[in-house]
Amino acid sequence: MKRKNSFLTAASVFLIFVIFFCSTETVMSQSKTDDRRTRQYYAAMEEEYKANISQMLNEKGFVNSGVNIRWVSDGYGTRIYTSL
């Protein structure tokens, strides 16, 4: 009887561990998806910003000028851009 109880306890602990691990992985996966969406959003905005700067420089006569964009992210995820 004692052996049965220890097996039941071990199986219960194992199942709880598996459930916890699976739920943690689900949360982490959703977080990664949100991060990917945020990066894609910023990438699209950066391309649009770069195209607008290039167009403005072309209109001012700087046809062959390149555009570099740098950004710094603060702790809250807000980005500050600098164009070179």
PDB file with SEQRES, HELIX, SHEET and CRYST1 records, atoms N, CA, C and O in Angstrom:
SEQRES   1 A   84  MET LYS ARG LYS ASN SER PHE LEU THR ALA ALA SER VAL          
SEQRES   2 A   84  PHE LEU ILE PHE VAL ILE PHE PHE CYS SER THR GLU THR          
SEQRES   3 A   84  VAL MET SER GLN SER LYS THR ASP ASP ARG ARG THR ARG          
SEQRES   4 A   84  GLN TYR TYR ALA ALA MET GLU GLU GLU TYR LYS ALA ASN          
SEQRES   5 A   84  ILE SER GLN MET LEU ASN GLU LYS GLY PHE VAL ASN SER          
SEQRES   6 A   84  GLY VAL ASN ILE ARG TRP VAL SER ASP GLY TYR GLY THR          
SEQRES   7 A   84  ARG ILE TYR THR SER LEU                                      
HELIX    1 AA1 LYS A    2  GLU A   59  1                                  58    
SHEET    1 AA1 2 ILE A  69  SER A  73  0                                        
SHEET    2 AA1 2 ARG A  79  SER A  83 -1                                        
CRYST1    1.000    1.000    1.000  90.00  90.00  90.00 P 1           1          
ATOM      1  N   MET A   1       0.821  -1.189   0.000  1.00  0.00           N  
ATOM      2  CA  MET A   1       0.000   0.000   0.000  1.00  0.00           C  
ATOM      3  C   MET A   1       0.872   1.263   0.000  1.00  0.00           C  
ATOM      4  O   MET A   1       0.576   2.245  -0.680  1.00  0.00           O  
ATOM      5  N   LYS A   2       1.963   1.205   0.789  1.00  0.00           N  
ATOM      6  CA  LYS A   2       2.840   2.359   0.887  1.00  0.00           C  
ATOM      7  C   LYS A   2       3.515   2.639  -0.462  1.00  0.00           C  
ATOM      8  O   LYS A   2       3.724   3.792  -0.838  1.00  0.00           O  
ATOM      9  N   ARG A   3       3.843   1.579  -1.165  1.00  0.00           N  
ATOM     10  CA  ARG A   3       4.478   1.738  -2.478  1.00  0.00           C  
ATOM     11  C   ARG A   3       3.515   2.379  -3.472  1.00  0.00           C  
ATOM     12  O   ARG A   3       3.923   3.186  -4.307  1.00  0.00           O  
ATOM     13  N   LYS A   4       2.244   2.019  -3.380  1.00  0.00           N  
ATOM     14  CA  LYS A   4       1.228   2.590  -4.256  1.00  0.00           C  
ATOM     15  C   LYS A   4       1.077   4.090  -4.000  1.00  0.00           C  
ATOM     16  O   LYS A   4       0.956   4.874  -4.941  1.00  0.00           O  
ATOM     17  N   ASN A   5       1.083   4.486  -2.729  1.00  0.00           N  
ATOM     18  CA  ASN A   5       0.943   5.901  -2.378  1.00  0.00           C  
ATOM     19  C   ASN A   5       2.139   6.716  -2.863  1.00  0.00           C  
ATOM     20  O   ASN A   5       1.959   7.837  -3.338  1.00  0.00           O  
ATOM     21  N   SER A   6       3.348   6.183  -2.757  1.00  0.00           N  
ATOM     22  CA  SER A   6       4.529   6.924  -3.211  1.00  0.00           C  
ATOM     23  C   SER A   6       4.524   7.051  -4.730  1.00  0.00           C  
ATOM     24  O   SER A   6       4.937   8.077  -5.271  1.00  0.00           O  
ATOM     25  N   PHE A   7       4.055   6.006  -5.423  1.00  0.00           N  
ATOM     26  CA  PHE A   7       3.953   6.080  -6.879  1.00  0.00           C  
ATOM     27  C   PHE A   7       2.918   7.128  -7.287  1.00  0.00           C  
ATOM     28  O   PHE A   7       3.150   7.904  -8.214  1.00  0.00           O  
ATOM     29  N   LEU A   8       1.790   7.149  -6.602  1.00  0.00           N  
ATOM     30  CA  LEU A   8       0.744   8.121  -6.888  1.00  0.00           C  
ATOM     31  C   LEU A   8       1.249   9.546  -6.628  1.00  0.00           C  
ATOM     32  O   LEU A   8       0.959  10.456  -7.404  1.00  0.00           O  
ATOM     33  N   THR A   9       1.990   9.739  -5.558  1.00  0.00           N  
ATOM     34  CA  THR A   9       2.545  11.054  -5.235  1.00  0.00           C  
ATOM     35  C   THR A   9       3.556  11.486  -6.297  1.00  0.00           C  
ATOM     36  O   THR A   9       3.540  12.632  -6.747  1.00  0.00           O  
ATOM     37  N   ALA A  10       4.430  10.570  -6.694  1.00  0.00           N  
ATOM     38  CA  ALA A  10       5.434  10.889  -7.720  1.00  0.00           C  
ATOM     39  C   ALA A  10       4.761  11.219  -9.053  1.00  0.00           C  
ATOM     40  O   ALA A  10       5.166  12.161  -9.734  1.00  0.00           O  
ATOM     41  N   ALA A  11       3.744  10.455  -9.427  1.00  0.00           N  
ATOM     42  CA  ALA A  11       3.030  10.710 -10.675  1.00  0.00           C  
ATOM     43  C   ALA A  11       2.316  12.054 -10.619  1.00  0.00           C  
ATOM     44  O   ALA A  11       2.285  12.780 -11.613  1.00  0.00           O  
ATOM     45  N   SER A  12       1.745  12.391  -9.472  1.00  0.00           N  
ATOM     46  CA  SER A  12       1.052  13.678  -9.319  1.00  0.00           C  
ATOM     47  C   SER A  12       2.028  14.841  -9.439  1.00  0.00           C  
ATOM     48  O   SER A  12       1.746  15.831 -10.115  1.00  0.00           O  
ATOM     49  N   VAL A  13       3.176  14.717  -8.780  1.00  0.00           N  
ATOM     50  CA  VAL A  13       4.191  15.774  -8.851  1.00  0.00           C  
ATOM     51  C   VAL A  13       4.678  15.935 -10.288  1.00  0.00           C  
ATOM     52  O   VAL A  13       4.840  17.054 -10.773  1.00  0.00           O  
ATOM     53  N   PHE A  14       4.910  14.814 -10.964  1.00  0.00           N  
ATOM     54  CA  PHE A  14       5.347  14.866 -12.356  1.00  0.00           C  
ATOM     55  C   PHE A  14       4.308  15.549 -13.238  1.00  0.00           C  
ATOM     56  O   PHE A  14       4.662  16.399 -14.055  1.00  0.00           O  
ATOM     57  N   LEU A  15       3.051  15.199 -13.090  1.00  0.00           N  
ATOM     58  CA  LEU A  15       1.992  15.809 -13.901  1.00  0.00           C  
ATOM     59  C   LEU A  15       1.862  17.310 -13.615  1.00  0.00           C  
ATOM     60  O   LEU A  15       1.643  18.097 -14.536  1.00  0.00           O  
ATOM     61  N   ILE A  16       1.994  17.700 -12.374  1.00  0.00           N  
ATOM     62  CA  ILE A  16       1.936  19.127 -12.032  1.00  0.00           C  
ATOM     63  C   ILE A  16       3.099  19.857 -12.689  1.00  0.00           C  
ATOM     64  O   ILE A  16       2.931  20.958 -13.214  1.00  0.00           O  
ATOM     65  N   PHE A  17       4.278  19.242 -12.659  1.00  0.00           N  
ATOM     66  CA  PHE A  17       5.442  19.838 -13.306  1.00  0.00           C  
ATOM     67  C   PHE A  17       5.213  19.996 -14.807  1.00  0.00           C  
ATOM     68  O   PHE A  17       5.525  21.045 -15.371  1.00  0.00           O  
ATOM     69  N   VAL A  18       4.674  18.970 -15.458  1.00  0.00           N  
ATOM     70  CA  VAL A  18       4.416  19.024 -16.903  1.00  0.00           C  
ATOM     71  C   VAL A  18       3.395  20.112 -17.217  1.00  0.00           C  
ATOM     72  O   VAL A  18       3.580  20.867 -18.172  1.00  0.00           O  
ATOM     73  N   ILE A  19       2.340  20.206 -16.448  1.00  0.00           N  
ATOM     74  CA  ILE A  19       1.320  21.236 -16.674  1.00  0.00           C  
ATOM     75  C   ILE A  19       1.916  22.629 -16.506  1.00  0.00           C  
ATOM     76  O   ILE A  19       1.653  23.522 -17.311  1.00  0.00           O  
ATOM     77  N   PHE A  20       2.710  22.811 -15.472  1.00  0.00           N  
ATOM     78  CA  PHE A  20       3.347  24.113 -15.249  1.00  0.00           C  
ATOM     79  C   PHE A  20       4.282  24.459 -16.394  1.00  0.00           C  
ATOM     80  O   PHE A  20       4.269  25.590 -16.879  1.00  0.00           O  
ATOM     81  N   PHE A  21       5.093  23.508 -16.835  1.00  0.00           N  
ATOM     82  CA  PHE A  21       6.035  23.745 -17.924  1.00  0.00           C  
ATOM     83  C   PHE A  21       5.300  24.109 -19.212  1.00  0.00           C  
ATOM     84  O   PHE A  21       5.699  25.042 -19.910  1.00  0.00           O  
ATOM     85  N   CYS A  22       4.240  23.386 -19.528  1.00  0.00           N  
ATOM     86  CA  CYS A  22       3.487  23.660 -20.762  1.00  0.00           C  
ATOM     87  C   CYS A  22       2.817  25.026 -20.717  1.00  0.00           C  
ATOM     88  O   CYS A  22       2.800  25.734 -21.724  1.00  0.00           O  
ATOM     89  N   SER A  23       2.270  25.405 -19.580  1.00  0.00           N  
ATOM     90  CA  SER A  23       1.625  26.719 -19.493  1.00  0.00           C  
ATOM     91  C   SER A  23       2.657  27.833 -19.575  1.00  0.00           C  
ATOM     92  O   SER A  23       2.376  28.882 -20.154  1.00  0.00           O  
ATOM     93  N   THR A  24       3.844  27.632 -19.011  1.00  0.00           N  
ATOM     94  CA  THR A  24       4.903  28.638 -19.106  1.00  0.00           C  
ATOM     95  C   THR A  24       5.351  28.795 -20.547  1.00  0.00           C  
ATOM     96  O   THR A  24       5.553  29.920 -21.004  1.00  0.00           O  
ATOM     97  N   GLU A  25       5.509  27.712 -21.267  1.00  0.00           N  
ATOM     98  CA  GLU A  25       5.920  27.778 -22.666  1.00  0.00           C  
ATOM     99  C   GLU A  25       4.858  28.478 -23.523  1.00  0.00           C  
ATOM    100  O   GLU A  25       5.197  29.204 -24.458  1.00  0.00           O  
ATOM    101  N   THR A  26       3.590  28.264 -23.210  1.00  0.00           N  
ATOM    102  CA  THR A  26       2.524  28.943 -23.948  1.00  0.00           C  
ATOM    103  C   THR A  26       2.615  30.449 -23.745  1.00  0.00           C  
ATOM    104  O   THR A  26       2.485  31.211 -24.703  1.00  0.00           O  
ATOM    105  N   VAL A  27       2.833  30.880 -22.528  1.00  0.00           N  
ATOM    106  CA  VAL A  27       2.952  32.309 -22.236  1.00  0.00           C  
ATOM    107  C   VAL A  27       4.175  32.881 -22.925  1.00  0.00           C  
ATOM    108  O   VAL A  27       4.096  33.965 -23.503  1.00  0.00           O  
ATOM    109  N   MET A  28       5.304  32.185 -22.880  1.00  0.00           N  
ATOM    110  CA  MET A  28       6.530  32.668 -23.515  1.00  0.00           C  
ATOM    111  C   MET A  28       6.348  32.759 -25.021  1.00  0.00           C  
ATOM    112  O   MET A  28       6.834  33.701 -25.647  1.00  0.00           O  
ATOM    113  N   SER A  29       5.652  31.792 -25.610  1.00  0.00           N  
ATOM    114  CA  SER A  29       5.421  31.803 -27.050  1.00  0.00           C  
ATOM    115  C   SER A  29       4.576  33.005 -27.445  1.00  0.00           C  
ATOM    116  O   SER A  29       4.854  33.646 -28.458  1.00  0.00           O  
ATOM    117  N   GLN A  30       3.556  33.318 -26.668  1.00  0.00           N  
ATOM    118  CA  GLN A  30       2.731  34.479 -26.965  1.00  0.00           C  
ATOM    119  C   GLN A  30       3.537  35.757 -26.828  1.00  0.00           C  
ATOM    120  O   GLN A  30       3.339  36.701 -27.593  1.00  0.00           O  
ATOM    121  N   SER A  31       4.434  35.798 -25.874  1.00  0.00           N  
ATOM    122  CA  SER A  31       5.284  36.973 -25.687  1.00  0.00           C  
ATOM    123  C   SER A  31       6.200  37.153 -26.889  1.00  0.00           C  
ATOM    124  O   SER A  31       6.413  38.277 -27.344  1.00  0.00           O  
ATOM    125  N   LYS A  32       6.744  36.056 -27.407  1.00  0.00           N  
ATOM    126  CA  LYS A  32       7.609  36.126 -28.584  1.00  0.00           C  
ATOM    127  C   LYS A  32       6.826  36.612 -29.795  1.00  0.00           C  
ATOM    128  O   LYS A  32       7.344  37.379 -30.606  1.00  0.00           O  
ATOM    129  N   THR A  33       5.577  36.166 -29.918  1.00  0.00           N  
ATOM    130  CA  THR A  33       4.738  36.606 -31.029  1.00  0.00           C  
ATOM    131  C   THR A  33       4.480  38.104 -30.936  1.00  0.00           C  
ATOM    132  O   THR A  33       4.531  38.803 -31.948  1.00  0.00           O  
ATOM    133  N   ASP A  34       4.204  38.604 -29.736  1.00  0.00           N  
ATOM    134  CA  ASP A  34       3.986  40.031 -29.556  1.00  0.00           C  
ATOM    135  C   ASP A  34       5.244  40.818 -29.887  1.00  0.00           C  
ATOM    136  O   ASP A  34       5.166  41.881 -30.502  1.00  0.00           O  
ATOM    137  N   ASP A  35       6.405  40.306 -29.483  1.00  0.00           N  
ATOM    138  CA  ASP A  35       7.667  40.975 -29.802  1.00  0.00           C  
ATOM    139  C   ASP A  35       7.896  41.022 -31.302  1.00  0.00           C  
ATOM    140  O   ASP A  35       8.350  42.037 -31.831  1.00  0.00           O  
ATOM    141  N   ARG A  36       7.588  39.937 -31.987  1.00  0.00           N  
ATOM    142  CA  ARG A  36       7.766  39.893 -33.437  1.00  0.00           C  
ATOM    143  C   ARG A  36       6.846  40.901 -34.121  1.00  0.00           C  
ATOM    144  O   ARG A  36       7.256  41.587 -35.057  1.00  0.00           O  
ATOM    145  N   ARG A  37       5.625  40.988 -33.660  1.00  0.00           N  
ATOM    146  CA  ARG A  37       4.685  41.963 -34.236  1.00  0.00           C  
ATOM    147  C   ARG A  37       5.169  43.385 -34.018  1.00  0.00           C  
ATOM    148  O   ARG A  37       5.059  44.226 -34.910  1.00  0.00           O  
ATOM    149  N   THR A  38       5.702  43.654 -32.840  1.00  0.00           N  
ATOM    150  CA  THR A  38       6.221  44.988 -32.535  1.00  0.00           C  
ATOM    151  C   THR A  38       7.406  45.306 -33.427  1.00  0.00           C  
ATOM    152  O   THR A  38       7.502  46.413 -33.956  1.00  0.00           O  
ATOM    153  N   ARG A  39       8.314  44.346 -33.603  1.00  0.00           N  
ATOM    154  CA  ARG A  39       9.474  44.577 -34.476  1.00  0.00           C  
ATOM    155  C   ARG A  39       9.039  44.813 -35.908  1.00  0.00           C  
ATOM    156  O   ARG A  39       9.597  45.677 -36.583  1.00  0.00           O  
ATOM    157  N   GLN A  40       8.049  44.061 -36.392  1.00  0.00           N  
ATOM    158  CA  GLN A  40       7.550  44.257 -37.751  1.00  0.00           C  
ATOM    159  C   GLN A  40       6.895  45.621 -37.901  1.00  0.00           C  
ATOM    160  O   GLN A  40       7.058  46.275 -38.931  1.00  0.00           O  
ATOM    161  N   TYR A  41       6.164  46.053 -36.898  1.00  0.00           N  
ATOM    162  CA  TYR A  41       5.535  47.368 -36.928  1.00  0.00           C  
ATOM    163  C   TYR A  41       6.593  48.458 -37.024  1.00  0.00           C  
ATOM    164  O   TYR A  41       6.499  49.351 -37.865  1.00  0.00           O  
ATOM    165  N   TYR A  42       7.602  48.382 -36.157  1.00  0.00           N  
ATOM    166  CA  TYR A  42       8.659  49.393 -36.184  1.00  0.00           C  
ATOM    167  C   TYR A  42       9.447  49.348 -37.489  1.00  0.00           C  
ATOM    168  O   TYR A  42       9.839  50.397 -38.001  1.00  0.00           O  
ATOM    169  N   ALA A  43       9.688  48.162 -38.039  1.00  0.00           N  
ATOM    170  CA  ALA A  43      10.416  48.051 -39.302  1.00  0.00           C  
ATOM    171  C   ALA A  43       9.652  48.738 -40.430  1.00  0.00           C  
ATOM    172  O   ALA A  43      10.252  49.420 -41.260  1.00  0.00           O  
ATOM    173  N   ALA A  44       8.340  48.563 -40.463  1.00  0.00           N  
ATOM    174  CA  ALA A  44       7.524  49.221 -41.492  1.00  0.00           C  
ATOM    175  C   ALA A  44       7.548  50.741 -41.313  1.00  0.00           C  
ATOM    176  O   ALA A  44       7.655  51.481 -42.291  1.00  0.00           O  
ATOM    177  N   MET A  45       7.448  51.197 -40.083  1.00  0.00           N  
ATOM    178  CA  MET A  45       7.493  52.643 -39.827  1.00  0.00           C  
ATOM    179  C   MET A  45       8.857  53.224 -40.187  1.00  0.00           C  
ATOM    180  O   MET A  45       8.936  54.331 -40.719  1.00  0.00           O  
ATOM    181  N   GLU A  46       9.928  52.490 -39.903  1.00  0.00           N  
ATOM    182  CA  GLU A  46      11.271  52.960 -40.225  1.00  0.00           C  
ATOM    183  C   GLU A  46      11.473  53.069 -41.732  1.00  0.00           C  
ATOM    184  O   GLU A  46      12.080  54.027 -42.211  1.00  0.00           O  
ATOM    185  N   GLU A  47      10.966  52.092 -42.480  1.00  0.00           N  
ATOM    186  CA  GLU A  47      11.083  52.160 -43.944  1.00  0.00           C  
ATOM    187  C   GLU A  47      10.325  53.361 -44.502  1.00  0.00           C  
ATOM    188  O   GLU A  47      10.807  54.039 -45.410  1.00  0.00           O  
ATOM    189  N   GLU A  48       9.151  53.618 -43.962  1.00  0.00           N  
ATOM    190  CA  GLU A  48       8.373  54.772 -44.410  1.00  0.00           C  
ATOM    191  C   GLU A  48       9.099  56.076 -44.066  1.00  0.00           C  
ATOM    192  O   GLU A  48       9.144  56.998 -44.881  1.00  0.00           O  
ATOM    193  N   TYR A  49       9.654  56.148 -42.883  1.00  0.00           N  
ATOM    194  CA  TYR A  49      10.403  57.329 -42.441  1.00  0.00           C  
ATOM    195  C   TYR A  49      11.626  57.543 -43.328  1.00  0.00           C  
ATOM    196  O   TYR A  49      11.921  58.669 -43.728  1.00  0.00           O  
ATOM    197  N   LYS A  50      12.331  56.461 -43.630  1.00  0.00           N  
ATOM    198  CA  LYS A  50      13.522  56.539 -44.486  1.00  0.00           C  
ATOM    199  C   LYS A  50      13.143  56.999 -45.900  1.00  0.00           C  
ATOM    200  O   LYS A  50      13.850  57.810 -46.497  1.00  0.00           O  
ATOM    201  N   ALA A  51      12.040  56.487 -46.429  1.00  0.00           N  
ATOM    202  CA  ALA A  51      11.580  56.892 -47.760  1.00  0.00           C  
ATOM    203  C   ALA A  51      11.209  58.372 -47.768  1.00  0.00           C  
ATOM    204  O   ALA A  51      11.512  59.072 -48.733  1.00  0.00           O  
ATOM    205  N   ASN A  52      10.563  58.860 -46.715  1.00  0.00           N  
ATOM    206  CA  ASN A  52      10.207  60.285 -46.644  1.00  0.00           C  
ATOM    207  C   ASN A  52      11.447  61.165 -46.582  1.00  0.00           C  
ATOM    208  O   ASN A  52      11.490  62.210 -47.231  1.00  0.00           O  
ATOM    209  N   ILE A  53      12.449  60.767 -45.819  1.00  0.00           N  
ATOM    210  CA  ILE A  53      13.678  61.553 -45.733  1.00  0.00           C  
ATOM    211  C   ILE A  53      14.399  61.551 -47.077  1.00  0.00           C  
ATOM    212  O   ILE A  53      14.881  62.595 -47.517  1.00  0.00           O  
ATOM    213  N   SER A  54      14.479  60.392 -47.736  1.00  0.00           N  
ATOM    214  CA  SER A  54      15.131  60.309 -49.046  1.00  0.00           C  
ATOM    215  C   SER A  54      14.420  61.193 -50.068  1.00  0.00           C  
ATOM    216  O   SER A  54      15.071  61.870 -50.863  1.00  0.00           O  
ATOM    217  N   GLN A  55      13.101  61.190 -50.049  1.00  0.00           N  
ATOM    218  CA  GLN A  55      12.329  62.018 -50.967  1.00  0.00           C  
ATOM    219  C   GLN A  55      12.590  63.501 -50.703  1.00  0.00           C  
ATOM    220  O   GLN A  55      12.751  64.275 -51.647  1.00  0.00           O  
ATOM    221  N   MET A  56      12.635  63.901 -49.445  1.00  0.00           N  
ATOM    222  CA  MET A  56      12.900  65.290 -49.103  1.00  0.00           C  
ATOM    223  C   MET A  56      14.297  65.708 -49.561  1.00  0.00           C  
ATOM    224  O   MET A  56      14.477  66.806 -50.087  1.00  0.00           O  
ATOM    225  N   LEU A  57      15.278  64.841 -49.363  1.00  0.00           N  
ATOM    226  CA  LEU A  57      16.639  65.159 -49.810  1.00  0.00           C  
ATOM    227  C   LEU A  57      16.728  65.240 -51.321  1.00  0.00           C  
ATOM    228  O   LEU A  57      17.441  66.092 -51.851  1.00  0.00           O  
ATOM    229  N   ASN A  58      16.019  64.371 -52.025  1.00  0.00           N  
ATOM    230  CA  ASN A  58      15.993  64.428 -53.487  1.00  0.00           C  
ATOM    231  C   ASN A  58      15.385  65.733 -53.973  1.00  0.00           C  
ATOM    232  O   ASN A  58      15.872  66.322 -54.938  1.00  0.00           O  
ATOM    233  N   GLU A  59      14.332  66.189 -53.318  1.00  0.00           N  
ATOM    234  CA  GLU A  59      13.696  67.454 -53.698  1.00  0.00           C  
ATOM    235  C   GLU A  59      14.616  68.645 -53.441  1.00  0.00           C  
ATOM    236  O   GLU A  59      14.528  69.656 -54.137  1.00  0.00           O  
ATOM    237  N   LYS A  60      15.487  68.535 -52.457  1.00  0.00           N  
ATOM    238  CA  LYS A  60      16.408  69.625 -52.130  1.00  0.00           C  
ATOM    239  C   LYS A  60      17.676  69.578 -52.981  1.00  0.00           C  
ATOM    240  O   LYS A  60      18.528  70.460 -52.871  1.00  0.00           O  
ATOM    241  N   GLY A  61      17.808  68.549 -53.834  1.00  0.00           N  
ATOM    242  CA  GLY A  61      18.956  68.470 -54.730  1.00  0.00           C  
ATOM    243  C   GLY A  61      20.034  67.496 -54.294  1.00  0.00           C  
ATOM    244  O   GLY A  61      21.072  67.405 -54.949  1.00  0.00           O  
ATOM    245  N   PHE A  62      19.826  66.782 -53.232  1.00  0.00           N  
ATOM    246  CA  PHE A  62      20.802  65.806 -52.753  1.00  0.00           C  
ATOM    247  C   PHE A  62      20.385  64.410 -53.225  1.00  0.00           C  
ATOM    248  O   PHE A  62      19.908  63.584 -52.448  1.00  0.00           O  
ATOM    249  N   VAL A  63      20.585  64.178 -54.537  1.00  0.00           N  
ATOM    250  CA  VAL A  63      20.044  62.983 -55.166  1.00  0.00           C  
ATOM    251  C   VAL A  63      20.762  61.710 -54.702  1.00  0.00           C  
ATOM    252  O   VAL A  63      20.111  60.693 -54.463  1.00  0.00           O  
ATOM    253  N   ASN A  64      22.063  61.750 -54.576  1.00  0.00           N  
ATOM    254  CA  ASN A  64      22.827  60.545 -54.261  1.00  0.00           C  
ATOM    255  C   ASN A  64      23.188  60.430 -52.779  1.00  0.00           C  
ATOM    256  O   ASN A  64      24.154  59.751 -52.430  1.00  0.00           O  
ATOM    257  N   SER A  65      22.445  61.065 -51.936  1.00  0.00           N  
ATOM    258  CA  SER A  65      22.773  60.998 -50.508  1.00  0.00           C  
ATOM    259  C   SER A  65      22.127  59.766 -49.873  1.00  0.00           C  
ATOM    260  O   SER A  65      21.005  59.387 -50.207  1.00  0.00           O  
ATOM    261  N   GLY A  66      22.854  59.165 -48.969  1.00  0.00           N  
ATOM    262  CA  GLY A  66      22.338  58.003 -48.249  1.00  0.00           C  
ATOM    263  C   GLY A  66      21.687  58.432 -46.951  1.00  0.00           C  
ATOM    264  O   GLY A  66      21.934  59.528 -46.448  1.00  0.00           O  
ATOM    265  N   VAL A  67      20.863  57.570 -46.421  1.00  0.00           N  
ATOM    266  CA  VAL A  67      20.174  57.868 -45.177  1.00  0.00           C  
ATOM    267  C   VAL A  67      20.432  56.723 -44.197  1.00  0.00           C  
ATOM    268  O   VAL A  67      20.158  55.563 -44.502  1.00  0.00           O  
ATOM    269  N   ASN A  68      20.954  57.053 -43.036  1.00  0.00           N  
ATOM    270  CA  ASN A  68      21.114  56.089 -41.949  1.00  0.00           C  
ATOM    271  C   ASN A  68      20.168  56.475 -40.825  1.00  0.00           C  
ATOM    272  O   ASN A  68      20.023  57.649 -40.485  1.00  0.00           O  
ATOM    273  N   ILE A  69      19.545  55.488 -40.271  1.00  0.00           N  
ATOM    274  CA  ILE A  69      18.638  55.730 -39.147  1.00  0.00           C  
ATOM    275  C   ILE A  69      19.138  54.924 -37.956  1.00  0.00           C  
ATOM    276  O   ILE A  69      19.366  53.718 -38.059  1.00  0.00           O  
ATOM    277  N   ARG A  70      19.305  55.603 -36.825  1.00  0.00           N  
ATOM    278  CA  ARG A  70      19.668  54.948 -35.574  1.00  0.00           C  
ATOM    279  C   ARG A  70      18.532  55.140 -34.593  1.00  0.00           C  
ATOM    280  O   ARG A  70      17.821  56.144 -34.630  1.00  0.00           O  
ATOM    281  N   TRP A  71      18.370  54.169 -33.720  1.00  0.00           N  
ATOM    282  CA  TRP A  71      17.350  54.316 -32.686  1.00  0.00           C  
ATOM    283  C   TRP A  71      17.869  53.783 -31.361  1.00  0.00           C  
ATOM    284  O   TRP A  71      18.707  52.883 -31.298  1.00  0.00           O  
ATOM    285  N   VAL A  72      17.334  54.378 -30.312  1.00  0.00           N  
ATOM    286  CA  VAL A  72      17.635  53.969 -28.948  1.00  0.00           C  
ATOM    287  C   VAL A  72      16.304  53.671 -28.278  1.00  0.00           C  
ATOM    288  O   VAL A  72      15.354  54.447 -28.378  1.00  0.00           O  
ATOM    289  N   SER A  73      16.252  52.535 -27.594  1.00  0.00           N  
ATOM    290  CA  SER A  73      15.025  52.136 -26.908  1.00  0.00           C  
ATOM    291  C   SER A  73      15.203  52.331 -25.410  1.00  0.00           C  
ATOM    292  O   SER A  73      16.212  51.921 -24.835  1.00  0.00           O  
ATOM    293  N   ASP A  74      14.213  52.962 -24.783  1.00  0.00           N  
ATOM    294  CA  ASP A  74      14.273  53.111 -23.331  1.00  0.00           C  
ATOM    295  C   ASP A  74      13.681  51.862 -22.673  1.00  0.00           C  
ATOM    296  O   ASP A  74      13.314  50.911 -23.363  1.00  0.00           O  
ATOM    297  N   GLY A  75      13.592  51.862 -21.395  1.00  0.00           N  
ATOM    298  CA  GLY A  75      13.106  50.708 -20.656  1.00  0.00           C  
ATOM    299  C   GLY A  75      11.657  50.353 -20.918  1.00  0.00           C  
ATOM    300  O   GLY A  75      11.241  49.221 -20.671  1.00  0.00           O  
ATOM    301  N   TYR A  76      10.887  51.302 -21.413  1.00  0.00           N  
ATOM    302  CA  TYR A  76       9.463  51.068 -21.671  1.00  0.00           C  
ATOM    303  C   TYR A  76       9.187  50.623 -23.106  1.00  0.00           C  
ATOM    304  O   TYR A  76       8.040  50.341 -23.455  1.00  0.00           O  
ATOM    305  N   GLY A  77      10.227  50.558 -23.941  1.00  0.00           N  
ATOM    306  CA  GLY A  77      10.060  50.136 -25.321  1.00  0.00           C  
ATOM    307  C   GLY A  77       9.884  51.285 -26.293  1.00  0.00           C  
ATOM    308  O   GLY A  77       9.750  51.054 -27.495  1.00  0.00           O  
ATOM    309  N   THR A  78       9.879  52.518 -25.806  1.00  0.00           N  
ATOM    310  CA  THR A  78       9.760  53.664 -26.686  1.00  0.00           C  
ATOM    311  C   THR A  78      11.081  53.864 -27.410  1.00  0.00           C  
ATOM    312  O   THR A  78      12.149  53.734 -26.811  1.00  0.00           O  
ATOM    313  N   ARG A  79      11.011  54.181 -28.697  1.00  0.00           N  
ATOM    314  CA  ARG A  79      12.233  54.371 -29.480  1.00  0.00           C  
ATOM    315  C   ARG A  79      12.425  55.842 -29.805  1.00  0.00           C  
ATOM    316  O   ARG A  79      11.471  56.567 -30.090  1.00  0.00           O  
ATOM    317  N   ILE A  80      13.685  56.263 -29.756  1.00  0.00           N  
ATOM    318  CA  ILE A  80      14.081  57.622 -30.130  1.00  0.00           C  
ATOM    319  C   ILE A  80      14.982  57.491 -31.346  1.00  0.00           C  
ATOM    320  O   ILE A  80      15.997  56.796 -31.296  1.00  0.00           O  
ATOM    321  N   TYR A  81      14.619  58.157 -32.446  1.00  0.00           N  
ATOM    322  CA  TYR A  81      15.326  58.011 -33.710  1.00  0.00           C  
ATOM    323  C   TYR A  81      16.243  59.195 -33.985  1.00  0.00           C  
ATOM    324  O   TYR A  81      15.964  60.334 -33.611  1.00  0.00           O  
ATOM    325  N   THR A  82      17.355  58.877 -34.658  1.00  0.00           N  
ATOM    326  CA  THR A  82      18.279  59.888 -35.145  1.00  0.00           C  
ATOM    327  C   THR A  82      18.583  59.555 -36.606  1.00  0.00           C  
ATOM    328  O   THR A  82      18.939  58.421 -36.926  1.00  0.00           O  
ATOM    329  N   SER A  83      18.445  60.528 -37.474  1.00  0.00           N  
ATOM    330  CA  SER A  83      18.742  60.337 -38.892  1.00  0.00           C  
ATOM    331  C   SER A  83      20.088  60.959 -39.203  1.00  0.00           C  
ATOM    332  O   SER A  83      20.370  62.080 -38.779  1.00  0.00           O  
ATOM    333  N   LEU A  84      20.916  60.247 -39.935  1.00  0.00           N  
ATOM    334  CA  LEU A  84      22.227  60.739 -40.331  1.00  0.00           C  
ATOM    335  C   LEU A  84      22.306  60.877 -41.834  1.00  0.00           C  
ATOM    336  O   LEU A  84      23.341  61.282 -42.363  1.00  0.00           O  
TER     337      LEU A  84                                                      
END                                                                             
